[in-house]
Every structure is written in structure tokens, then in C-alpha cells.
Amino acid sequence: MEKVKVEVFLSTTPCSNSTHLTELLKEIKEEFSGKVEVITYQGQNDIFDKYYLTAFPAVVVGEMVKIVGFCPSKESLVNALKEMGLE
């Protein structure tokens, strides 16, 4: 099985949503070790623009924008991963 790619965009200044998302991603990486590839970006960049994102934090799973502007629940993030093939 191929790893599910998760791209995470966090603000350059600390905010509660980005902090909570960072902690949630640590849990996800531990729980699904070897099944997910998490790539984290700080601030706006070309990839942020490529996905037409407008707010932080943002989560893109397997090339699909799933979350923008808030920290999701663990259940929501796991469901997004499963939609993209996580077993």
C-alpha cells in the first residue's frame, strides 16, 4: 500500500489552530505509522497558492483540499485519510 500524502500549511505566527493541528498530526503519525506521509509548510508559498488556499491552517490530503481555516477533530482528519485510501 502506498502512503497517503498529507500536506499541512501552518501560519508563520503562532495561533491556537495551528498548535492544535500540530499536536493532532503527531497522534496521527504515531497511530498510522508507515501509512501516512506528512509534509508541513510554514506560511504562504507556491504550493499554498497552487491549491488556491485562503487561510491557515490548511490540510491537503492526496492532492485534495480537505480543511481550511480551522483545526479539525481527529475523527474528521482520519475520515479524510480513509477517503484517500488509508486502511
Helices and strands as residue ranges (DSSP letters): E 4-10, H 16-31, E 36-42, H 46-50, E 58-61, E 64-68, H 74-83
